[in-house]
Amino acid sequence: MTQWSYDVGPIRPPSEAMSLLVRLTRNCPWNRCRFCVTYKGFDFAVRPLDEVCGDIDAMARIARLLFDVTRERGAEGRLTQGALEQVAEMGVPIEYAHQVALFLSRGGQNVFLQDGNSLEAPTEIVTAVLQHVYERFPSVTRVTTYARSMTLAKLGAEKLAAVRQAGLTRVHVGLESGCDAVLKLIRKGVLAKHHIAGGRAAIEAGLELSEYVMPGVGGREWSAAHARDTAATLNAIDPHFIRLRSFYPIPGCGLDEDLEAGTFSLMDEDEIVREIRSIVDGLEGIGSYFVSDHDRNLLMDVEGRLPDDKAAMLAVIDRYLGLPDDERQLFRIGRRLGYFVHLDDLESPLQRPPAKQAQTELAQRFGDADEGLRQVAQVRL
């Protein structure tokens, strides 16, 4: 029987939304971080090479079938809903056809290796998987994966260069913080020196490096140190990308227990914005591209190339912080309820009225609009 399905892990970075997802490993080998629940209760495992290659073969079969169907329909290779439905009628589960179609719609260029730290797999397995990806999809130009700083440091530049030579192009690393006290609090399993060693090894090996920073994860208690030391650590690494992932205490993550016990003070959104400002202000001597590309972040406009765009990014933050209290509240409500994405949306004649109405209704119903937002949108401010 023809294999049409393949294994898919639970997450990937937003920047890999259109990538083909190849599950090289399952879950996370560390799995102790106190801000994450993604892999809780599941053991880490490296998938057998033949299974992974079988998945890639299934993806290639689906891709070929999609191309054949679109040609038959006179669509000249364009992927339409009709083509997806026809492929589904031929026995391909629609969710798999859709994922391959997304990959093909962007030229079939990007692949992401799942799960949480796939470079923990033996290097020969990683390189064999990479080889199979490029053999089955010659159009691929970028292959990326998650990696832990400790793993990168352990492998070192020489082994990472071999993986780069095999076709891995970028690693996504959860830095979270460059402050040792915060890293211990969240049980990250690394210190700032490991972040620096791993990041520099990846860059020396020729890999693109994307570092993820988590504003607010140190709480009010460690906010100043978190911002200061995170900027210093990033300055020492000089990654290609710095990406923001503002902290939100998911039930069961671990830090939620500290919150309930009163030993961790959750920062509100304005405090997190101020912390982000301190991080940006502390970035010096690097050429990273700084981006806020996740819905957990309040200000999606904080984006640019360092050092040239630093002043503009700080100006965006200061523009928000300089708004009157009720306007900042209106933006928070509009942002969290889906009316706003950018600061300019505050002035939109289409988007402002429903956000303003929501602000009024939340205040009437709960006595305080922010309290209402906490309950309605389940966002702790």
N, C-alpha and C positions, 0 to 999 in steps of 0.2 A: 504494500500500500504506500502511495506517495506521501511523504512527510510534508505537511503544509504548516504545522505549528512549530513554535520554538519558545525557549524559556526567556522570560522578560523579568528583570529586577524591578524593585519598587520606585526608584528615583533616578533622576539624571539632572544635571544643571540646566537652568532655563536656557542658556546659550546653546544647549544640545537638543532643543525641542524638535528640530527637523532632522536629527541624526538617526542613523540606523543603530539600534541598541543590541549589542552583542554581549551576552552574559557570560563572562569568563569565570567569575567566581560568584559565590553566593554569600551575601551578608557581609559582616565586618569582622576582621580578626581582633580588633581591640574591643569595641562594643561596650565601653564603660563610660562614655561621655555623659555628663549629667544634664545635657541640654537636648539630647536626641533619643527618640524612641523607635526609630525606623527599623532597627534590627534586633530590638530587645526580644529575648526568648528564642533566638535562632542562632545556630552554630555556624561558624565560618567554614567554608569548604571550597577547594579548587575543583572546578568541574572537569571531568575527564576530557582529554583533548578531542577524542572522537565525537563526543556529544556536542561540544562547541562547534566543531567543524560541520557536524550534521545540521546544526541550527543555521550556520552561514549558508550551507547548501540549500536549505529550505527557503531562506530569504531570497537567494538567487533564483530559485524556481518561481517564486511569487513575482519577482521583478520581471522575469522573462514572460510570464503569463500576462502580466499587466501590459507590457509592451505589445504583445501579440494581439490582445483584445482591443487596445486602442487603435492599432493599425486596421484591424478588421472593421472597426466602427467608423473609420475614416477620420479619426481624431488626430492623425499625424503625430502620435506619441503623447498627446496631451491627456492627462489623467482626469477623468470626469467621474461624477457620482454614478453615472450609468455603467461605466467600465468597472467600478468597484462592485456594484451590485451584480454584474454579470460574472465576475470572478468569484464572488461569494456563492452564486448558484452552481459554480463548477466545483465546489467543495472546499474553497479556501475560507477559513473563518474571517469574518469581516474585520475584526480588530487587528489581525496580522496583515491583511491586505492594506488596511488604512495606514499602518505604521510604515510599511515599505513604500507606499505611495507618497507619504510625506517626505521620506528620504529622496525618492526619485524626483519629486517636484522641485527640489533645490539642486538638481543636477547630479544626484547620487554621489555627493562629494564627501560627506561627513559621517563618521562612525564614532560611537561612544562605547567603550568597554565597561560593562558593569561588573561587580557591585561596588562596595565601599572602599576597597583598597586592592585592586587587582594585581598590582605589582608585587604583592606577597606570593603570587604564584611563581613557580620556578621560571627562571628567565627563558629556558628553552621552550616552555609551553607558551609563554607570552609571545615570543618571536614566531613560533609556529602558527599561532592564531592570527597574528598580523600578516604573515605570508599568505594564509588562506583567504583573508579578507581582500587583499590586493589582487589575488588570483581570480577570485569570483567577481570582484567589482573593480575593474581597471580604472573606473572614473574617480575612485576615492583619492582625495588629496589631503584629508585631515583625519587622524585617529587620535582620540583623547581618552582620558580615564581619570577617576579619582585616585588620589594617593595620599598617604600619611607622611608627614615630614620625617618621622623616625625611619620609615621604610626607605625613603629617598636617601637619607644620610647613611643608612646601613648598606645600601647597594653601592653608593658612591658614583662618582662621575663616569668611571670606566665602564661599569656594567650598565648604567643608564644610557651611555653612548651607544652600546650595542643594541639596546632596545630602540633607541632613536634611529639607528641605522636600519633596523628592521621595519620602521615605518610609524612608530608612535611619535606624535608631533607635539602634544600638549598634555600637561598634568594639572588637574584641579585639586588644590590642597586647602583643607580647612584649617587655616591659621587660628581663627576665632579671636585669639588675643596674643600679644607679645609680652604680656605681664606674667611673670612666673607665679605670683600669688593667685591670679585669676585662673591660670592654667591648672594649678593644683586644685582650686575650688571646683572646677568643672571636670576634673579627672581626665584631662586630655591625654595624659600619658607622655607628654613632651614638655620641654622647657623652651624658652626663647632661643637658647643656643642650638637646640635641635632643629627648630624652625629655620634658623639661619643656615645651618650646615646642610640640611636637606634641600632648601631652596637654591642655595648656591651650587650644589652638586647637579641639580636638574638643569640650571642655566648653563653651567659649564659643559654639560653633555649635549647641549644644543636643543633642549626641549623648551617650548613655551611654558611659562609658569603663571597660573592663575591662583592668587591667594584670596581666601574668603575670610572677611573680618566680621565679627559679631558684636556690633554696638549694643551696650546694655547688659551684656552677659556677666559683668562683674558687679551689677547692682550699684546702688548709690555708694556703697561702702568702698568700692574699688574703682569708681568711674575715672577719677583723675589719673590714677596710676595706669589703668587700662588704656586710656587714650594716649598718654605720654609714651609708655613702653611699646605699645603696638606701633605707633609711628616710628619709633627708633628701630624696632625689629624690621619693619618694612623698608626703612632706609638702608639697613644692612643687607637686605636681600635684593632689592630693586627688581621686583617681579614684573612680568609683562603686563599683568592685569591685577587690579585690586578690586574686589567685589564685596558689596555690603550685604549682610544678612542680619537684620535687626533681631534681637532676641525676643522670643515669646515663650513663656513657660507652658509647654505642652504637658497635660496631666500624665504622670508616670515617668517624667524625664529624670527626676532626681532633685533638681533645683526647686521644683514645685513644693517639695517637702520642706526645704529651708524657708521658702516663702510662708508656708503655713505656720512654721515654728517661730517665725519672726526674726530669723537670723540672716535673712536675705531681703533687701529692700528693692522692690521692683521700681525701675525708673519709668516716669511717664514719657509720653512721646516728645514733648518739648525738651526734656532733659536728655533724651537720646539724640535729638538733633544737635544740642549743644556739645554732646560728647563727640559726635561725628565731626563737628566743626573743629574741635581740638585735635582730632586725628589728622584731618586734612591740613590744618595749620602747621602741624609738626612734620609733615612730609617735606624733606629737603634732599636735593642732590640726586633724585631718581627720575626716570623717564617712563614710569608706569602709566597705563591707561586706567583711570579710576571710574567705576561705574556702579550705579544703584539700579540693579535690574531684577529686583524681587519684590513681590507685592507686600511683604512684611515691612519694607522700608516706606517711610512717610513721603520723603522727597525724592521722587524719581528723576528730577532735573539735575541732581548733583552728579555730573559726569564730565569727564574731560581728560586731556593728556597733560601730565605733569612734565615740566613745571609751568608750561605756557598758560594752561587753563586754571591754574590754582586760584587766582584772584576771582575769576568768574564763578567757580564753584563756591567759594566763600561768600560771594555776593548773593548767590541763590539762597544760601542758608540764612544770611543776615536779612535778606528780604522777608523770609518767612518769620524769623524771630522778631522783626521790627513791626509786624502787623499788630493791630489792636487785639486784645484778648478774645473778643467775640469773633473776629475774623480768623484768627488761628484756630479757634474751636470749630468754626464753620468749615474750614479746610479739612480739619481732621475728620469731621463727620462726613463731608462729601467724599473724602478719599476712602474712608473705610466702608462706606455704603455704596461705593462704585460710581458716584456722580463725577468725581474729579480724578485726574491722573497727574496733571501738571499744575503748578501754581497759577498760571494764566487762566486756568479753568474757573477760578474765583470770579472772574469778570465776564464769563460766558453768559449771554442772555438765555441760552438753552439749559445750561448745567447748573447755574447758580440758584434759580428759583426752586427746583425740587430739593436741593441741598438745604436751602434756607427753611423750607417747609419742614423738612426732617428735623432740623435743629429746633424749631419751635415746638413741634410735636413731642420730641424727646424731653424737652424742658418741662412741658405741661404734664406729661405722663409720669415722669420720674422725679420731678423737682429740680433736676440738674441734667443738662444735656450730655455731659461727659459720662455721668453715671448711667444714663440711658444707653449710650453707645456701648459701654462695657457689657451691658446685658443683652442688647439687641444684636450687636455685631460680635459678641464674645471676644472682644479685644480689651485686654487689660492695659489701661493707660497709666 
